[in-house]
Amino acid sequence: MIKTFFVRCISVIALSLPSCSDLENAVTYNNTIMRIIDNSEKHVSAMNTAVNTADYRKAEEICELWEASIDRDIKKIEELGDFHGDTLYQRAVLNGLKGYQKLLPMTIQN
């Protein structure tokens, strides 16, 4: 559910970026953010694989790595800043990452 919401928000925002006057910077900004998002998606895929194969020890390891990684990803997005004063894209990505960040400790405990 969070992943779907996260992907939809990012898609809408990514599609609106090319309308900015500085297309090259918009593409660079978008690509930077997408590389950060892809990092979390790799953890999602790895977690799904571990859970689907009932390898819960591996899932816990992935969750711990993901938790550390997501803290770094949030920091990168915050340091990247807004796009020419427009914070919509940055906030959407931060909200998605922070949503994962809230879920991960619960995943490890259960």
N, CA, C and O atoms as CSV, one atom per row, in Angstrom:
chain,resi,resn,atom,element,x,y,z
A,1,MET,N,N,0.825,-1.180,0.000
A,1,MET,CA,C,0.000,0.000,0.000
A,1,MET,C,C,0.877,1.255,0.000
A,1,MET,O,O,0.656,2.161,-0.804
A,2,ILE,N,N,1.855,1.315,0.880
A,2,ILE,CA,C,2.735,2.475,0.933
A,2,ILE,C,C,3.546,2.555,-0.348
A,2,ILE,O,O,3.744,3.639,-0.897
A,3,LYS,N,N,4.016,1.402,-0.828
A,3,LYS,CA,C,4.815,1.386,-2.039
A,3,LYS,C,C,4.012,1.933,-3.217
A,3,LYS,O,O,4.537,2.721,-4.003
A,4,THR,N,N,2.766,1.534,-3.349
A,4,THR,CA,C,1.915,2.009,-4.437
A,4,THR,C,C,1.711,3.510,-4.344
A,4,THR,O,O,1.829,4.216,-5.346
A,5,PHE,N,N,1.410,3.999,-3.162
A,5,PHE,CA,C,1.227,5.432,-2.963
A,5,PHE,C,C,2.510,6.182,-3.298
A,5,PHE,O,O,2.481,7.211,-3.972
A,6,PHE,N,N,3.630,5.661,-2.823
A,6,PHE,CA,C,4.935,6.264,-3.030
A,6,PHE,C,C,5.245,6.353,-4.525
A,6,PHE,O,O,5.672,7.400,-5.011
A,7,VAL,N,N,5.035,5.276,-5.236
A,7,VAL,CA,C,5.317,5.231,-6.673
A,7,VAL,C,C,4.402,6.183,-7.433
A,7,VAL,O,O,4.855,6.865,-8.351
A,8,ARG,N,N,3.129,6.241,-7.070
A,8,ARG,CA,C,2.195,7.148,-7.750
A,8,ARG,C,C,2.577,8.604,-7.535
A,8,ARG,O,O,2.565,9.396,-8.477
A,9,CYS,N,N,2.914,8.960,-6.310
A,9,CYS,CA,C,3.318,10.344,-6.020
A,9,CYS,C,C,4.545,10.719,-6.833
A,9,CYS,O,O,4.606,11.795,-7.429
A,10,ILE,N,N,5.506,9.835,-6.851
A,10,ILE,CA,C,6.743,10.116,-7.568
A,10,ILE,C,C,6.491,10.205,-9.065
A,10,ILE,O,O,7.076,11.051,-9.741
A,11,SER,N,N,5.638,9.354,-9.585
A,11,SER,CA,C,5.335,9.391,-11.016
A,11,SER,C,C,4.697,10.708,-11.421
A,11,SER,O,O,5.081,11.308,-12.425
A,12,VAL,N,N,3.726,11.155,-10.643
A,12,VAL,CA,C,3.053,12.422,-10.947
A,12,VAL,C,C,4.041,13.571,-10.902
A,12,VAL,O,O,4.052,14.430,-11.784
A,13,ILE,N,N,4.850,13.582,-9.894
A,13,ILE,CA,C,5.806,14.675,-9.751
A,13,ILE,C,C,6.868,14.606,-10.839
A,13,ILE,O,O,7.245,15.633,-11.403
A,14,ALA,N,N,7.348,13.413,-11.137
A,14,ALA,CA,C,8.367,13.264,-12.170
A,14,ALA,C,C,7.846,13.720,-13.527
A,14,ALA,O,O,8.590,14.298,-14.320
A,15,LEU,N,N,6.586,13.463,-13.791
A,15,LEU,CA,C,6.007,13.894,-15.061
A,15,LEU,C,C,5.850,15.406,-15.133
A,15,LEU,O,O,5.838,15.977,-16.224
A,16,SER,N,N,5.732,16.050,-13.993
A,16,SER,CA,C,5.563,17.501,-14.000
A,16,SER,C,C,6.893,18.243,-14.067
A,16,SER,O,O,6.916,19.421,-14.422
A,17,LEU,N,N,7.991,17.588,-13.738
A,17,LEU,CA,C,9.282,18.264,-13.752
A,17,LEU,C,C,9.706,18.782,-15.130
A,17,LEU,O,O,10.263,19.877,-15.209
A,18,PRO,N,N,9.468,18.049,-16.209
A,18,PRO,CA,C,9.897,18.567,-17.504
A,18,PRO,C,C,9.250,19.896,-17.887
A,18,PRO,O,O,9.755,20.588,-18.772
A,19,SER,N,N,8.169,20.259,-17.255
A,19,SER,CA,C,7.548,21.537,-17.565
A,19,SER,C,C,8.330,22.703,-16.983
A,19,SER,O,O,8.008,23.862,-17.248
A,20,CYS,N,N,9.352,22.405,-16.195
A,20,CYS,CA,C,10.188,23.459,-15.635
A,20,CYS,C,C,11.009,24.086,-16.752
A,20,CYS,O,O,11.287,23.441,-17.763
A,21,SER,N,N,11.393,25.333,-16.570
A,21,SER,CA,C,12.114,26.046,-17.616
A,21,SER,C,C,13.513,25.488,-17.839
A,21,SER,O,O,14.035,25.588,-18.949
A,22,ASP,N,N,14.117,24.920,-16.845
A,22,ASP,CA,C,15.469,24.405,-16.967
A,22,ASP,C,C,15.424,22.886,-17.038
A,22,ASP,O,O,15.642,22.199,-16.040
A,23,LEU,N,N,15.141,22.369,-18.226
A,23,LEU,CA,C,14.907,20.939,-18.415
A,23,LEU,C,C,16.098,20.086,-18.002
A,23,LEU,O,O,15.917,19.057,-17.352
A,24,GLU,N,N,17.302,20.488,-18.362
A,24,GLU,CA,C,18.482,19.684,-18.041
A,24,GLU,C,C,18.651,19.536,-16.532
A,24,GLU,O,O,18.947,18.444,-16.046
A,25,ASN,N,N,18.469,20.612,-15.795
A,25,ASN,CA,C,18.569,20.533,-14.341
A,25,ASN,C,C,17.432,19.702,-13.759
A,25,ASN,O,O,17.619,18.995,-12.769
A,26,ALA,N,N,16.265,19.787,-14.366
A,26,ALA,CA,C,15.124,18.990,-13.899
A,26,ALA,C,C,15.417,17.506,-14.060
A,26,ALA,O,O,15.109,16.706,-13.177
A,27,VAL,N,N,16.005,17.147,-15.176
A,27,VAL,CA,C,16.334,15.743,-15.432
A,27,VAL,C,C,17.406,15.268,-14.454
A,27,VAL,O,O,17.305,14.171,-13.904
A,28,THR,N,N,18.416,16.080,-14.240
A,28,THR,CA,C,19.477,15.728,-13.292
A,28,THR,C,C,18.916,15.566,-11.889
A,28,THR,O,O,19.256,14.616,-11.184
A,29,TYR,N,N,18.060,16.489,-11.487
A,29,TYR,CA,C,17.437,16.439,-10.162
A,29,TYR,C,C,16.606,15.161,-10.029
A,29,TYR,O,O,16.708,14.442,-9.035
A,30,ASN,N,N,15.790,14.893,-11.037
A,30,ASN,CA,C,14.954,13.694,-11.022
A,30,ASN,C,C,15.806,12.425,-10.980
A,30,ASN,O,O,15.515,11.510,-10.209
A,31,ASN,N,N,16.844,12.363,-11.793
A,31,ASN,CA,C,17.702,11.175,-11.824
A,31,ASN,C,C,18.385,10.930,-10.482
A,31,ASN,O,O,18.520,9.787,-10.046
A,32,THR,N,N,18.812,12.004,-9.837
A,32,THR,CA,C,19.439,11.875,-8.522
A,32,THR,C,C,18.461,11.266,-7.530
A,32,THR,O,O,18.808,10.349,-6.786
A,33,ILE,N,N,17.253,11.775,-7.524
A,33,ILE,CA,C,16.239,11.252,-6.609
A,33,ILE,C,C,15.876,9.810,-6.963
A,33,ILE,O,O,15.715,8.979,-6.070
A,34,MET,N,N,15.748,9.510,-8.237
A,34,MET,CA,C,15.379,8.151,-8.641
A,34,MET,C,C,16.451,7.131,-8.245
A,34,MET,O,O,16.123,5.999,-7.890
A,35,ARG,N,N,17.729,7.523,-8.303
A,35,ARG,CA,C,18.791,6.608,-7.859
A,35,ARG,C,C,18.646,6.302,-6.371
A,35,ARG,O,O,18.877,5.171,-5.941
A,36,ILE,N,N,18.269,7.298,-5.595
A,36,ILE,CA,C,18.066,7.093,-4.158
A,36,ILE,C,C,16.862,6.184,-3.923
A,36,ILE,O,O,16.915,5.281,-3.087
A,37,ILE,N,N,15.781,6.421,-4.659
A,37,ILE,CA,C,14.578,5.591,-4.522
A,37,ILE,C,C,14.873,4.148,-4.935
A,37,ILE,O,O,14.416,3.206,-4.287
A,38,ASP,N,N,15.639,3.978,-6.016
A,38,ASP,CA,C,15.990,2.629,-6.477
A,38,ASP,C,C,16.700,1.836,-5.387
A,38,ASP,O,O,16.541,0.618,-5.295
A,39,ASN,N,N,17.481,2.525,-4.566
A,39,ASN,CA,C,18.165,1.855,-3.465
A,39,ASN,C,C,17.151,1.200,-2.528
A,39,ASN,O,O,17.336,0.054,-2.117
A,40,SER,N,N,16.084,1.918,-2.191
A,40,SER,CA,C,15.050,1.342,-1.326
A,40,SER,C,C,14.303,0.222,-2.033
A,40,SER,O,O,13.952,-0.781,-1.412
A,41,GLU,N,N,14.061,0.385,-3.317
A,41,GLU,CA,C,13.348,-0.649,-4.065
A,41,GLU,C,C,14.134,-1.956,-4.107
A,41,GLU,O,O,13.541,-3.034,-4.115
A,42,LYS,N,N,15.465,-1.868,-4.133
A,42,LYS,CA,C,16.287,-3.084,-4.090
A,42,LYS,C,C,16.060,-3.825,-2.779
A,42,LYS,O,O,16.002,-5.054,-2.750
A,43,HIS,N,N,15.933,-3.065,-1.694
A,43,HIS,CA,C,15.673,-3.687,-0.397
A,43,HIS,C,C,14.277,-4.317,-0.365
A,43,HIS,O,O,14.090,-5.386,0.215
A,44,VAL,N,N,13.305,-3.655,-0.985
A,44,VAL,CA,C,11.944,-4.203,-1.046
A,44,VAL,C,C,11.968,-5.549,-1.767
A,44,VAL,O,O,11.387,-6.524,-1.289
A,45,SER,N,N,12.631,-5.598,-2.900
A,45,SER,CA,C,12.706,-6.845,-3.677
A,45,SER,C,C,13.415,-7.946,-2.900
A,45,SER,O,O,12.963,-9.091,-2.875
A,46,ALA,N,N,14.522,-7.593,-2.271
A,46,ALA,CA,C,15.268,-8.586,-1.491
A,46,ALA,C,C,14.436,-9.093,-0.315
A,46,ALA,O,O,14.446,-10.284,-0.002
A,47,MET,N,N,13.724,-8.184,0.326
A,47,MET,CA,C,12.875,-8.563,1.461
A,47,MET,C,C,11.762,-9.495,0.993
A,47,MET,O,O,11.491,-10.510,1.636
A,48,ASN,N,N,11.119,-9.160,-0.115
A,48,ASN,CA,C,10.052,-10.009,-0.650
A,48,ASN,C,C,10.566,-11.408,-0.977
A,48,ASN,O,O,9.904,-12.403,-0.680
A,49,THR,N,N,11.732,-11.480,-1.582
A,49,THR,CA,C,12.317,-12.776,-1.921
A,49,THR,C,C,12.583,-13.597,-0.662
A,49,THR,O,O,12.262,-14.784,-0.610
A,50,ALA,N,N,13.164,-12.966,0.340
A,50,ALA,CA,C,13.465,-13.679,1.587
A,50,ALA,C,C,12.193,-14.175,2.268
A,50,ALA,O,O,12.139,-15.313,2.735
A,51,VAL,N,N,11.184,-13.335,2.324
A,51,VAL,CA,C,9.932,-13.721,2.984
A,51,VAL,C,C,9.220,-14.811,2.185
A,51,VAL,O,O,8.707,-15.768,2.764
A,52,ASN,N,N,9.188,-14.671,0.867
A,52,ASN,CA,C,8.513,-15.673,0.028
A,52,ASN,C,C,9.171,-17.045,0.102
A,52,ASN,O,O,8.511,-18.064,-0.103
A,53,THR,N,N,10.461,-17.075,0.391
A,53,THR,CA,C,11.157,-18.356,0.536
A,53,THR,C,C,11.249,-18.784,2.000
A,53,THR,O,O,11.931,-19.752,2.333
A,54,ALA,N,N,10.557,-18.054,2.861
A,54,ALA,CA,C,10.518,-18.339,4.308
A,54,ALA,C,C,11.898,-18.294,4.957
A,54,ALA,O,O,12.144,-18.971,5.955
A,55,ASP,N,N,12.795,-17.494,4.385
A,55,ASP,CA,C,14.132,-17.307,4.964
A,55,ASP,C,C,14.080,-16.074,5.861
A,55,ASP,O,O,14.538,-14.994,5.488
A,56,TYR,N,N,13.520,-16.258,7.035
A,56,TYR,CA,C,13.255,-15.126,7.920
A,56,TYR,C,C,14.526,-14.546,8.534
A,56,TYR,O,O,14.566,-13.365,8.878
A,57,ARG,N,N,15.534,-15.350,8.670
A,57,ARG,CA,C,16.821,-14.825,9.151
A,57,ARG,C,C,17.380,-13.834,8.126
A,57,ARG,O,O,17.860,-12.758,8.482
A,58,LYS,N,N,17.310,-14.215,6.857
A,58,LYS,CA,C,17.775,-13.328,5.782
A,58,LYS,C,C,16.907,-12.070,5.735
A,58,LYS,O,O,17.420,-10.968,5.542
A,59,ALA,N,N,15.613,-12.232,5.909
A,59,ALA,CA,C,14.706,-11.080,5.901
A,59,ALA,C,C,15.065,-10.105,7.014
A,59,ALA,O,O,15.024,-8.890,6.820
A,60,GLU,N,N,15.413,-10.633,8.168
A,60,GLU,CA,C,15.802,-9.770,9.281
A,60,GLU,C,C,17.103,-9.032,8.974
A,60,GLU,O,O,17.239,-7.851,9.290
A,61,GLU,N,N,18.054,-9.728,8.359
A,61,GLU,CA,C,19.315,-9.089,7.965
A,61,GLU,C,C,19.056,-7.966,6.963
A,61,GLU,O,O,19.609,-6.873,7.085
A,62,ILE,N,N,18.217,-8.247,5.981
A,62,ILE,CA,C,17.879,-7.244,4.971
A,62,ILE,C,C,17.204,-6.053,5.622
A,62,ILE,O,O,17.498,-4.904,5.293
A,63,CYS,N,N,16.309,-6.328,6.533
A,63,CYS,CA,C,15.586,-5.263,7.219
A,63,CYS,C,C,16.546,-4.359,7.984
A,63,CYS,O,O,16.397,-3.137,7.966
A,64,GLU,N,N,17.520,-4.947,8.649
A,64,GLU,CA,C,18.495,-4.157,9.398
A,64,GLU,C,C,19.360,-3.315,8.460
A,64,GLU,O,O,19.637,-2.150,8.746
A,65,LEU,N,N,19.784,-3.904,7.345
A,65,LEU,CA,C,20.563,-3.152,6.356
A,65,LEU,C,C,19.732,-2.024,5.751
A,65,LEU,O,O,20.214,-0.908,5.557
A,66,TRP,N,N,18.489,-2.338,5.462
A,66,TRP,CA,C,17.578,-1.364,4.872
A,66,TRP,C,C,17.348,-0.202,5.833
A,66,TRP,O,O,17.306,0.958,5.423
A,67,GLU,N,N,17.202,-0.526,7.105
A,67,GLU,CA,C,16.969,0.513,8.105
A,67,GLU,C,C,18.143,1.497,8.146
A,67,GLU,O,O,17.936,2.709,8.217
A,68,ALA,N,N,19.366,0.980,8.100
A,68,ALA,CA,C,20.542,1.855,8.082
A,68,ALA,C,C,20.612,2.636,6.775
A,68,ALA,O,O,20.954,3.818,6.765
A,69,SER,N,N,20.291,1.974,5.693
A,69,SER,CA,C,20.338,2.602,4.374
A,69,SER,C,C,19.302,3.712,4.241
A,69,SER,O,O,19.576,4.756,3.649
A,70,ILE,N,N,18.129,3.489,4.786
A,70,ILE,CA,C,17.057,4.475,4.633
A,70,ILE,C,C,17.388,5.767,5.373
A,70,ILE,O,O,17.005,6.853,4.938
A,71,ASP,N,N,18.098,5.647,6.488
A,71,ASP,CA,C,18.543,6.848,7.196
A,71,ASP,C,C,19.477,7.672,6.306
A,71,ASP,O,O,19.368,8.897,6.247
A,72,ARG,N,N,20.390,6.993,5.618
A,72,ARG,CA,C,21.305,7.690,4.699
A,72,ARG,C,C,20.544,8.287,3.515
A,72,ARG,O,O,20.832,9.402,3.080
A,73,ASP,N,N,19.568,7.533,2.997
A,73,ASP,CA,C,18.789,8.023,1.856
A,73,ASP,C,C,17.996,9.276,2.218
A,73,ASP,O,O,17.923,10.218,1.428
A,74,ILE,N,N,17.408,9.288,3.402
A,74,ILE,CA,C,16.663,10.464,3.855
A,74,ILE,C,C,17.600,11.659,3.953
A,74,ILE,O,O,17.255,12.765,3.538
A,75,LYS,N,N,18.774,11.431,4.498
A,75,LYS,CA,C,19.748,12.523,4.630
A,75,LYS,C,C,20.144,13.060,3.249
A,75,LYS,O,O,20.261,14.271,3.063
A,76,LYS,N,N,20.352,12.151,2.278
A,76,LYS,CA,C,20.715,12.576,0.919
A,76,LYS,C,C,19.622,13.449,0.302
A,76,LYS,O,O,19.914,14.472,-0.317
A,77,ILE,N,N,18.364,13.042,0.472
A,77,ILE,CA,C,17.251,13.817,-0.089
A,77,ILE,C,C,17.166,15.178,0.590
A,77,ILE,O,O,16.947,16.194,-0.071
A,78,GLU,N,N,17.337,15.198,1.903
A,78,GLU,CA,C,17.298,16.475,2.622
A,78,GLU,C,C,18.432,17.386,2.170
A,78,GLU,O,O,18.231,18.589,2.005
A,79,GLU,N,N,19.623,16.822,1.968
A,79,GLU,CA,C,20.765,17.615,1.511
A,79,GLU,C,C,20.598,18.074,0.065
A,79,GLU,O,O,21.081,19.143,-0.306
A,80,LEU,N,N,19.925,17.281,-0.743
A,80,LEU,CA,C,19.689,17.650,-2.141
A,80,LEU,C,C,18.867,18.929,-2.226
A,80,LEU,O,O,19.092,19.771,-3.096
A,81,GLY,N,N,17.923,19.059,-1.323
A,81,GLY,CA,C,17.106,20.271,-1.280
A,81,GLY,C,C,15.973,20.245,-2.287
A,81,GLY,O,O,15.691,19.230,-2.925
A,82,ASP,N,N,15.336,21.395,-2.407
A,82,ASP,CA,C,14.191,21.515,-3.307
A,82,ASP,C,C,14.660,21.785,-4.730
A,82,ASP,O,O,15.854,21.934,-4.987
A,83,PHE,N,N,13.713,21.847,-5.642
A,83,PHE,CA,C,14.036,22.157,-7.028
A,83,PHE,C,C,13.581,23.576,-7.326
A,83,PHE,O,O,12.397,23.821,-7.554
A,84,HIS,N,N,14.511,24.493,-7.324
A,84,HIS,CA,C,14.224,25.909,-7.600
A,84,HIS,C,C,13.051,26.428,-6.772
A,84,HIS,O,O,12.165,27.108,-7.291
A,85,GLY,N,N,13.054,26.103,-5.493
A,85,GLY,CA,C,12.007,26.584,-4.595
A,85,GLY,C,C,10.774,25.706,-4.522
A,85,GLY,O,O,9.906,25.937,-3.681
A,86,ASP,N,N,10.678,24.709,-5.377
A,86,ASP,CA,C,9.531,23.797,-5.368
A,86,ASP,C,C,9.885,22.580,-4.513
A,86,ASP,O,O,10.753,21.787,-4.879
A,87,THR,N,N,9.216,22.441,-3.390
A,87,THR,CA,C,9.520,21.358,-2.446
A,87,THR,C,C,8.624,20.135,-2.621
A,87,THR,O,O,8.797,19.150,-1.903
A,88,LEU,N,N,7.679,20.168,-3.546
A,88,LEU,CA,C,6.689,19.101,-3.676
A,88,LEU,C,C,7.325,17.726,-3.895
A,88,LEU,O,O,6.995,16.766,-3.198
A,89,TYR,N,N,8.221,17.640,-4.848
A,89,TYR,CA,C,8.869,16.363,-5.167
A,89,TYR,C,C,9.698,15.875,-3.980
A,89,TYR,O,O,9.600,14.715,-3.579
A,90,GLN,N,N,10.499,16.756,-3.431
A,90,GLN,CA,C,11.339,16.399,-2.295
A,90,GLN,C,C,10.488,15.909,-1.119
A,90,GLN,O,O,10.811,14.898,-0.496
A,91,ARG,N,N,9.424,16.613,-0.824
A,91,ARG,CA,C,8.559,16.219,0.300
A,91,ARG,C,C,7.883,14.881,0.045
A,91,ARG,O,O,7.748,14.072,0.962
A,92,ALA,N,N,7.456,14.638,-1.196
A,92,ALA,CA,C,6.809,13.358,-1.522
A,92,ALA,C,C,7.771,12.194,-1.305
A,92,ALA,O,O,7.400,11.166,-0.739
A,93,VAL,N,N,8.997,12.365,-1.756
A,93,VAL,CA,C,9.994,11.309,-1.589
A,93,VAL,C,C,10.324,11.120,-0.111
A,93,VAL,O,O,10.407,9.990,0.372
A,94,LEU,N,N,10.512,12.221,0.599
A,94,LEU,CA,C,10.796,12.123,2.035
A,94,LEU,C,C,9.657,11.438,2.781
A,94,LEU,O,O,9.898,10.620,3.669
A,95,ASN,N,N,8.426,11.764,2.426
A,95,ASN,CA,C,7.275,11.122,3.078
A,95,ASN,C,C,7.273,9.614,2.834
A,95,ASN,O,O,7.002,8.833,3.746
A,96,GLY,N,N,7.574,9.212,1.612
A,96,GLY,CA,C,7.630,7.784,1.299
A,96,GLY,C,C,8.743,7.078,2.058
A,96,GLY,O,O,8.531,6.007,2.628
A,97,LEU,N,N,9.927,7.678,2.065
A,97,LEU,CA,C,11.053,7.077,2.778
A,97,LEU,C,C,10.796,7.024,4.279
A,97,LEU,O,O,11.126,6.037,4.937
A,98,LYS,N,N,10.214,8.076,4.808
A,98,LYS,CA,C,9.918,8.102,6.246
A,98,LYS,C,C,8.809,7.108,6.596
A,98,LYS,O,O,8.767,6.593,7.713
A,99,GLY,N,N,7.923,6.840,5.653
A,99,GLY,CA,C,6.907,5.806,5.859
A,99,GLY,C,C,7.558,4.440,6.000
A,99,GLY,O,O,7.214,3.670,6.897
A,100,TYR,N,N,8.509,4.139,5.103
A,100,TYR,CA,C,9.266,2.895,5.225
A,100,TYR,C,C,10.033,2.871,6.549
A,100,TYR,O,O,10.087,1.848,7.231
A,101,GLN,N,N,10.617,4.005,6.893
A,101,GLN,CA,C,11.414,4.100,8.116
A,101,GLN,C,C,10.577,3.758,9.357
A,101,GLN,O,O,11.081,3.139,10.295
A,102,LYS,N,N,9.320,4.154,9.358
A,102,LYS,CA,C,8.434,3.842,10.488
A,102,LYS,C,C,8.075,2.356,10.523
A,102,LYS,O,O,7.922,1.779,11.599
A,103,LEU,N,N,7.942,1.747,9.363
A,103,LEU,CA,C,7.546,0.340,9.295
A,103,LEU,C,C,8.671,-0.633,9.627
A,103,LEU,O,O,8.423,-1.711,10.168
A,104,LEU,N,N,9.887,-0.264,9.309
A,104,LEU,CA,C,10.997,-1.204,9.470
A,104,LEU,C,C,11.209,-1.685,10.902
A,104,LEU,O,O,11.390,-2.887,11.100
A,105,PRO,N,N,11.197,-0.820,11.907
A,105,PRO,CA,C,11.366,-1.342,13.276
A,105,PRO,C,C,10.255,-2.323,13.662
A,105,PRO,O,O,10.505,-3.280,14.395
A,106,MET,N,N,9.047,-2.096,13.181
A,106,MET,CA,C,7.940,-3.012,13.467
A,106,MET,C,C,8.166,-4.352,12.786
A,106,MET,O,O,7.790,-5.395,13.321
A,107,THR,N,N,8.777,-4.328,11.613
A,107,THR,CA,C,9.048,-5.549,10.867
A,107,THR,C,C,10.069,-6.408,11.603
A,107,THR,O,O,9.927,-7.629,11.675
A,108,ILE,N,N,11.087,-5.771,12.141
A,108,ILE,CA,C,12.132,-6.500,12.862
A,108,ILE,C,C,11.565,-7.125,14.130
A,108,ILE,O,O,11.921,-8.250,14.481
A,109,GLN,N,N,10.689,-6.407,14.815
A,109,GLN,CA,C,10.128,-6.896,16.074
A,109,GLN,C,C,9.203,-8.083,15.860
A,109,GLN,O,O,9.128,-8.971,16.709
A,110,ASN,N,N,8.498,-8.108,14.732
A,110,ASN,CA,C,7.516,-9.173,14.492
A,110,ASN,C,C,8.193,-10.290,13.830
A,110,ASN,O,O,7.561,-11.303,13.530
